[in-house]
Amino acid sequence: MRYTISTKKAADIFNVNVSTIKRWSDNGILKCRKTAGGHRKFSIEDIKIHAEELNLVISDFLILNSSVNLVKDISDRKSAKLIKALEKLLLKGDSKKAEHFLYHLYLNNLSIQEIFDNIVSPCMKNIGVKWMNNLLKIEDEHIASRALIEALYSFEKSITGIKSNGKKAICVCIENEFHEIGILCVKITLEHLGWKVIYPGSDLPIKSLSDLIKKIKPDLVCLSVKGNYMKNKVSEIIELSVKNNIMIVNGGNPVLKSVKGIIYCASIVDLIYELKNNFK
C-alpha cells in the first residue's frame, strides 16, 4: 500500500490554500487519485517528490502518526535507536507497523542501502545474538523473522523503482538455505535500481537453478548459500556463468570469498559498488 493524505493536509504541508492544491492536481503538477466519492487522495511519496522539486525542506509532514522522538531520531540518523525501535516491533510480530517504519525511513530520505545495511541487518543480528545467548527463545526469533519478511514484501510494493534498465537478475537461496531475509533485501534493491528480478525464494536445488539460468539467461545471479559443503556444488553454476558472461554475487557465505568466479558482497553498499563497476 501507499500512504495517502487529503487535500486539506496537502495544503497544510505546502502552506497554501486548498484551491491551490486542487489547481496543481487539475494541471497535473501534483499527482492524485480520486476516491469513489470524488475526494482527492495524495500519495505521501508524490508529496515528497513535489516538495523536492520546489526545493522545500519539510519535516513534520512525514510523521505518519509516529512519535516526535522517532521523527527526530530519523532526522538525526540515530541508527542505534532506530534499530531498537524496529527490533521491538519485530519481536511483537507486528509486520504492519514494521513496514510502516521502513517506509517512514525511506520517505525521510534514507537510501535503500542505509535502510538495509544500517537498520535491518544489525537489527536481525542483534536478535540472533540474543537468541544464541538464551536471551530470546527460538519462537521469538522465528516470529521476528516472519514479521520482517512480511514487512519487506509490503515495503517492496510501496517504494518507487527507477525506470527499467533492461537487465535481468535471479536472486535465490540455494538448497538447504531457508533464511531469505538477506536475499530478499537484495531483490528489493535490484528492483529499485531498475532490474527485472526472478525470485525462486529459498531451498532451490542446484540443478533447478542451472535450468533456470539456461532458460532466463540473466545478467546477474545473486546467491545465498549455507554451509561449507556447498563450496564444491556451485562449480556447475560458475561454469555456466563464465560461458554466458553472467555475474555471480554471493552474500550469505564468506567461505565463497575464495571461490574464483563469485564476487562476495558483505553488504548492499558492496553490491551497488560491484554493479556500478560491472554494468556501466
FITOR-605742 format. One line per field, with one value per residue: residue in three letters; y, z, x of N, C-alpha, C in turn. Coordinates in pm, whole numbers. Each point is the difference from the previous one (the first is absolute). Example, Ala and Ser with C-alpha at 12.3 -4.5 7.8 and 13.67 -1.06 7.14 Angstrom:
residuo: c(ALA/SER);
n_c2: c(-569/105);
n_c3: c(780/-72);
n_c1: c(1319/-35);
ca_c2: c(119/119);
ca_c3: c(0/6);
ca_c1: c(-89/82);
c_c2: c(120/109);
c_c3: c(0/73);
c_c1: c(90/-77);
***
This chain:
residuo: c(MET/ARG/TYR/THR/ILE/SER/THR/LYS/LYS/ALA/ALA/ASP/ILE/PHE/ASN/VAL/ASN/VAL/SER/THR/ILE/LYS/ARG/TRP/SER/ASP/ASN/GLY/ILE/LEU/LYS/CYS/ARG/LYS/THR/ALA/GLY/GLY/HIS/ARG/LYS/PHE/SER/ILE/GLU/ASP/ILE/LYS/ILE/HIS/ALA/GLU/GLU/LEU/ASN/LEU/VAL/ILE/SER/ASP/PHE/LEU/ILE/LEU/ASN/SER/SER/VAL/ASN/LEU/VAL/LYS/ASP/ILE/SER/ASP/ARG/LYS/SER/ALA/LYS/LEU/ILE/LYS/ALA/LEU/GLU/LYS/LEU/LEU/LEU/LYS/GLY/ASP/SER/LYS/LYS/ALA/GLU/HIS/PHE/LEU/TYR/HIS/LEU/TYR/LEU/ASN/ASN/LEU/SER/ILE/GLN/GLU/ILE/PHE/ASP/ASN/ILE/VAL/SER/PRO/CYS/MET/LYS/ASN/ILE/GLY/VAL/LYS/TRP/MET/ASN/ASN/LEU/LEU/LYS/ILE/GLU/ASP/GLU/HIS/ILE/ALA/SER/ARG/ALA/LEU/ILE/GLU/ALA/LEU/TYR/SER/PHE/GLU/LYS/SER/ILE/THR/GLY/ILE/LYS/SER/ASN/GLY/LYS/LYS/ALA/ILE/CYS/VAL/CYS/ILE/GLU/ASN/GLU/PHE/HIS/GLU/ILE/GLY/ILE/LEU/CYS/VAL/LYS/ILE/THR/LEU/GLU/HIS/LEU/GLY/TRP/LYS/VAL/ILE/TYR/PRO/GLY/SER/ASP/LEU/PRO/ILE/LYS/SER/LEU/SER/ASP/LEU/ILE/LYS/LYS/ILE/LYS/PRO/ASP/LEU/VAL/CYS/LEU/SER/VAL/LYS/GLY/ASN/TYR/MET/LYS/ASN/LYS/VAL/SER/GLU/ILE/ILE/GLU/LEU/SER/VAL/LYS/ASN/ASN/ILE/MET/ILE/VAL/ASN/GLY/GLY/ASN/PRO/VAL/LEU/LYS/SER/VAL/LYS/GLY/ILE/ILE/TYR/CYS/ALA/SER/ILE/VAL/ASP/LEU/ILE/TYR/GLU/LEU/LYS/ASN/ASN/PHE/LYS);
n_c2: c(-119/115/73/38/125/79/68/-2/-125/-25/72/-68/-108/46/11/-65/64/-52/118/37/-81/41/122/-24/-55/98/71/-105/111/-32/-120/-54/-64/-32/15/-104/67/-8/-54/103/-93/50/-63/-50/-103/18/13/-104/-61/46/-36/-110/-8/33/-94/-68/40/-115/18/89/12/-46/63/4/79/28/-40/113/-81/-82/101/44/-123/1/119/-41/-96/-9/-67/18/118/18/-57/64/108/-34/-27/105/59/-44/23/105/-23/130/-80/36/10/-118/-33/47/-60/-107/12/19/-94/-72/37/-30/-49/-104/-25/-74/35/122/-15/-66/78/116/-47/-53/3/113/34/-67/61/110/-25/-26/105/68/-55/21/114/-66/116/-76/-42/-124/-11/69/-73/-108/45/40/-115/-67/75/-16/-129/-6/67/-79/-100/51/15/-116/-18/56/-47/109/-79/-1/76/-98/-74/-82/-7/-127/-35/-99/6/-76/-74/-44/-121/-27/107/19/61/53/48/-50/-112/9/41/-99/-83/51/-10/-118/-34/53/-73/-57/-96/-94/-36/-115/-34/-110/90/-82/-67/70/-121/-37/-122/33/46/-106/-74/68/-10/-125/-4/63/-56/0/125/-34/-72/21/-55/-71/-31/-115/12/-49/-92/125/15/-132/11/115/-96/-73/74/-13/-128/-9/66/-67/-110/50/30/-83/109/-64/26/-10/-11/-129/-11/56/-129/50/77/-123/-5/-36/118/15/106/15/23/69/88/73/74/-115/-46/115/-7/-129/33/106/-85/-84/93/51);
n_c3: c(0/-46/83/29/-46/72/-73/109/23/-130/14/112/-68/-109/106/-71/-75/35/-43/62/103/-4/-11/95/65/-27/29/83/73/67/-10/-37/87/-61/115/31/112/-78/114/-3/-37/80/-83/118/-78/-61/122/38/-114/16/127/-45/-89/110/22/41/120/-1/126/39/-134/40/93/-79/95/-36/102/68/104/-53/-28/122/47/-82/33/122/-70/105/-66/111/7/-126/20/114/-67/-104/81/65/-117/-40/120/-26/-110/18/-100/31/129/-17/-85/84/91/-78/-29/128/19/-92/50/106/-125/76/-53/-106/-41/35/-54/-104/-31/24/-49/-115/-64/58/-36/-115/-14/47/-77/-101/36/17/-115/-59/62/-56/-64/-107/-11/-49/73/90/-27/2/107/49/-36/41/109/1/-28/80/88/-32/-5/109/59/-54/35/109/-22/-50/-105/-30/-107/-63/43/-17/125/0/112/51/97/68/86/-9/-46/92/-75/122/29/-34/122/3/-60/90/87/-49/1/116/38/-58/49/113/-39/-22/83/-94/110/-24/79/-11/80/98/37/-94/-49/6/-23/88/77/-28/13/113/27/-42/74/109/2/131/37/101/81/92/72/74/56/45/89/53/25/-9/55/3/58/29/-18/0/103/57/-36/39/109/7/-33/85/51/101/66/88/86/105/87/-10/-66/100/19/-71/93/33/-36/-95/-44/134/-10/106/39/91/-92/13/80/45/7/48/77/19/20/67/55/11/29/-82);
n_c1: c(83/-58/70/-124/-15/-76/-90/-74/37/-21/-111/-20/35/-64/-80/-91/-91/-115/-44/113/-24/-125/49/92/-101/-86/109/-11/6/-108/55/-113/-73/-112/-60/-76/23/110/40/82/87/95/81/40/26/-118/-50/71/-34/-125/13/60/-99/-68/94/-106/32/-58/-30/-91/-2/117/-66/-107/-46/125/73/-1/25/-91/-82/33/-22/-106/-42/32/-64/-79/94/71/-56/31/117/9/-42/78/101/-42/-16/118/50/-76/73/22/-30/-125/24/57/-96/-91/73/15/-129/-18/90/-63/-115/71/9/-29/116/-27/123/-34/-119/49/103/-60/-116/-40/116/41/-123/7/117/-57/-106/84/72/-112/-37/118/-24/-103/11/-9/-125/11/-112/71/108/-78/-61/117/54/-107/-1/132/-10/-105/73/101/-85/-55/116/25/-126/52/123/53/-8/128/-7/-60/101/-105/43/40/-59/70/-88/86/-65/125/-19/-91/-21/-52/114/-116/15/123/-37/-99/91/75/-102/-37/127/12/-117/43/105/-118/43/-13/-65/60/-100/75/58/-35/112/62/-26/127/-50/-93/97/73/-109/-19/129/-4/-108/40/122/18/7/-78/76/-93/99/-82/117/-45/96/113/-91/-49/120/-3/-117/56/89/-111/-41/119/9/-126/35/113/-63/-90/121/-25/-33/80/-97/79/-100/-18/115/69/-33/-102/57/41/-126/82/-42/15/-78/75/-124/63/-36/-110/73/52/-125/-43/106/-24/-126/42/85/-103/-88/88);
ca_c2: c(119/128/87/114/106/77/130/95/-29/41/146/34/-33/100/133/66/-29/-123/23/-13/-144/-51/49/-79/-133/7/29/-110/36/-87/-117/-44/-92/39/-109/-18/117/118/70/-16/-59/23/-89/67/2/105/126/11/33/138/87/5/81/139/25/21/-94/-24/-107/-47/-68/-142/-63/-122/-52/-42/94/108/-51/-88/87/63/-103/-22/121/6/-126/-70/-140/-90/13/-49/-146/-44/19/-106/-126/-7/-32/-135/-99/-5/-60/104/22/120/117/-10/51/144/54/-1/98/128/25/26/131/100/6/-104/-80/-143/-64/41/-71/-142/-22/67/-21/-135/-103/-5/-36/-146/-54/16/-101/-128/-7/-19/-139/-87/19/-41/115/-15/-137/-23/49/146/26/-34/103/122/-22/-4/136/80/-44/56/145/26/-19/117/114/-14/50/140/92/24/-46/76/-54/-126/10/-105/-113/-101/-65/-106/4/-130/-76/-135/-111/-7/135/43/137/80/143/66/-3/80/140/15/6/131/99/-10/50/145/52/-20/-136/-98/-105/-129/-35/-132/-12/-77/-144/-43/-91/49/-40/88/132/-12/0/133/89/-29/46/145/69/126/72/-8/-100/28/-123/-14/-138/-43/-113/-23/-112/49/60/-77/-17/117/0/-8/134/87/-35/50/146/40/-29/92/136/36/35/-68/66/-75/83/-76/-95/52/-107/9/107/-59/-73/81/10/53/125/3/131/-9/99/57/100/-77/-44/115/32/-98/23/119/-34/-105/31/145);
ca_c3: c(0/7/95/-68/85/-60/-60/110/58/-100/6/123/-21/-86/49/-102/24/-61/-143/-69/-13/-103/-130/-31/-35/-130/-103/-6/70/117/-30/102/-46/57/57/-64/33/-65/84/-42/94/-48/52/75/-82/-100/75/24/-127/-35/93/-44/-122/42/92/134/104/82/96/81/-74/-10/131/-21/131/82/107/-33/26/-110/-115/25/-13/-143/-53/48/-38/120/-39/114/46/-106/4/118/-28/-93/73/87/-84/-55/107/25/-118/-62/-134/-59/53/-46/-137/16/48/-110/-99/63/-21/-143/-32/61/-79/20/-121/17/63/140/71/12/62/129/91/-6/26/141/84/0/67/145/40/-6/113/122/1/29/141/79/45/-73/-36/-144/-57/-12/-120/-115/-12/-50/-139/-83/-4/-88/-138/-42/-11/-119/-119/-9/-27/-141/-81/31/-48/-143/-66/-112/-130/-34/-67/-102/45/78/106/80/142/48/105/-51/80/144/58/17/53/-122/25/-71/-146/-27/-2/-128/-102/6/-45/-146/-63/18/-94/-137/-49/6/86/15/140/36/145/75/-15/-140/-37/-97/-136/-38/-26/-129/-105/-3/-64/-144/-53/16/-50/74/1/136/91/140/75/144/11/138/29/-80/-92/-127/-75/-121/-78/-83/-117/-121/-22/-41/-139/-83/-1/-82/-140/-47/44/108/126/117/127/119/119/116/46/-20/-47/-145/-37/-65/-121/-120/-81/82/68/134/46/141/28/-117/-53/-81/-119/-89/-52/-102/-113/-71/-67/-99/-92/-23);
ca_c1: c(-83/67/-67/-60/-53/-109/33/23/131/99/6/73/140/64/-37/-81/-141/-51/-25/129/26/-91/48/119/-47/-67/100/97/124/4/-83/-96/-104/-128/-79/-131/-81/53/98/139/94/135/103/106/121/-15/17/144/65/-34/72/139/2/-12/112/-53/41/-119/27/-112/-106/31/-15/-80/-43/112/32/94/135/39/27/130/102/18/63/139/64/44/-20/-20/-138/-88/13/-75/-143/-42/8/-117/-116/14/-18/-144/-63/-83/55/-60/71/138/0/-24/126/95/-45/26/143/18/-56/86/123/100/11/-28/115/4/-106/33/131/18/-113/-57/102/43/-114/-13/119/-25/-97/70/94/-80/-49/115/37/-117/-79/-125/-30/0/-126/11/80/-83/-105/64/41/-120/-55/85/-23/-128/18/81/-84/-88/88/38/-111/-24/103/3/121/53/-39/67/130/4/82/-70/77/-62/38/-46/68/26/-51/29/6/-137/-3/-11/-6/109/-20/-119/48/69/-106/-66/99/14/-123/2/98/-48/20/-108/54/-69/26/-53/-9/99/16/-10/108/98/-44/-111/58/69/-104/-60/97/-3/-128/-18/119/9/128/50/-57/34/-19/18/45/24/88/120/-18/-50/111/27/-122/-31/89/-83/-56/112/33/-110/6/115/-36/-105/34/-93/66/-54/28/-40/2/-42/100/136/89/8/91/118/-40/16/-121/-109/33/-61/-46/-39/-106/-66/94/95/-71/-19/134/34/-90/49/125/-19/-109/9);
c_c2: c(124/88/124/100/77/130/101/-21/42/151/47/-22/109/145/83/-31/-124/16/-12/-146/-60/43/-78/-139/-1/23/-108/30/-90/-116/-31/-110/42/-123/-11/120/130/78/-30/-63/9/-97/82/10/106/138/26/43/145/98/15/84/150/42/34/-106/-16/-115/-55/-76/-150/-74/-129/-70/-53/105/105/-48/-88/83/65/-100/-29/117/7/-125/-73/-149/-92/4/-53/-153/-56/11/-108/-135/-21/-40/-145/-107/-10/-69/96/38/128/125/-2/52/150/68/8/105/141/38/41/140/114/-5/-91/-84/-146/-69/39/-79/-145/-24/53/-24/-146/-107/-2/-35/-152/-66/9/-109/-138/-21/-25/-143/-96/9/-30/116/5/-149/-12/50/152/37/-28/104/128/-14/2/140/87/-38/58/150/35/-17/119/125/2/60/150/96/8/-46/94/-68/-122/24/-111/-123/-92/-63/-113/16/-125/-49/-143/-105/-3/137/55/145/99/151/75/8/78/149/29/14/138/109/0/54/152/66/-28/-137/-77/-119/-123/-54/-134/-21/-85/-147/-49/-91/60/-29/92/140/1/6/139/101/-20/55/153/79/137/66/-20/-112/32/-120/23/-147/-34/-114/-18/-107/45/48/-72/-10/118/5/-1/138/97/-25/55/153/51/-16/104/144/53/31/-74/73/-89/92/-77/-90/50/-104/12/118/-54/-71/92/-1/51/126/1/143/-15/92/43/105/-69/-42/114/41/-93/17/118/-32/-99/28/151/39);
c_c3: c(0/95/-72/102/-78/-62/109/61/-96/0/122/-18/-78/41/-109/29/-79/-151/-81/-22/-108/-139/-43/-48/-139/-114/-12/68/121/-23/114/-59/67/50/-75/26/-58/81/-48/113/-60/66/74/-85/-109/64/21/-127/-37/91/-43/-127/33/93/141/94/95/94/63/-78/-10/133/-8/131/87/106/-47/18/-115/-124/15/-16/-147/-63/36/-33/123/-16/117/50/-103/-5/115/-23/-93/71/88/-79/-49/106/42/-114/-77/-137/-63/49/-41/-143/0/40/-113/-105/51/-17/-144/-37/60/-56/46/-127/31/70/147/82/24/76/142/101/2/37/145/95/9/63/151/51/0/116/130/9/36/146/95/61/-72/-29/-152/-64/-16/-127/-125/-23/-60/-148/-94/-13/-95/-146/-53/-20/-126/-127/-19/-36/-148/-91/16/-65/-152/-60/-111/-129/-35/-73/-103/40/93/105/61/142/66/119/-52/102/143/64/4/51/-116/21/-78/-149/-39/-4/-129/-113/-5/-50/-151/-72/9/-100/-146/-58/1/76/1/137/37/150/59/-42/-145/-34/-107/-143/-48/-32/-135/-115/-15/-69/-152/-65/-1/-66/68/-17/135/76/140/84/150/23/144/3/-95/-106/-137/-91/-132/-92/-92/-126/-131/-35/-47/-146/-97/-13/-85/-148/-55/46/104/125/114/126/114/120/125/60/-29/-50/-152/-47/-83/-129/-121/-81/75/72/135/39/143/34/-130/-64/-90/-132/-101/-63/-114/-125/-84/-81/-116/-101/-20/-119);
c_c1: c(87/-81/-51/-54/-105/52/34/138/111/17/78/150/72/-32/-68/-146/-43/-19/130/35/-89/46/124/-41/-62/99/106/132/20/-96/-97/-87/-129/-74/-132/-90/53/102/142/82/139/98/105/126/-8/13/149/73/-27/73/145/14/-5/114/-48/54/-117/29/-127/-105/24/-17/-82/-37/113/29/100/143/49/35/137/114/29/74/148/80/58/-27/-30/-144/-99/2/-84/-150/-52/-2/-123/-125/6/-23/-146/-74/-85/56/-54/73/146/13/-19/132/103/-35/25/147/27/-48/83/142/114/1/-33/118/15/-101/40/131/9/-112/-44/104/46/-113/-13/122/-16/-92/66/96/-75/-53/114/43/-116/-78/-134/-21/-6/-128/1/76/-82/-109/58/37/-121/-61/81/-21/-131/10/78/-80/-95/80/39/-107/-20/99/-1/132/43/-44/84/132/20/79/-80/93/-82/53/-56/82/15/-44/56/23/-141/-12/4/5/108/-23/-124/36/74/-100/-64/93/13/-123/-7/96/-37/21/-132/54/-90/40/-63/-12/110/3/-18/119/92/-43/-111/51/71/-99/-62/92/0/-128/-10/113/16/137/70/-69/50/-37/8/26/33/102/117/-21/-48/113/27/-122/-31/86/-79/-56/108/36/-103/7/115/-32/-97/21/-99/80/-68/45/-49/7/-34/105/142/100/21/84/116/-33/7/-128/-119/49/-71/-33/-53/-116/-66/89/104/-63/-14/133/37/-87/47/126/-19/-110/-7/-85);
***
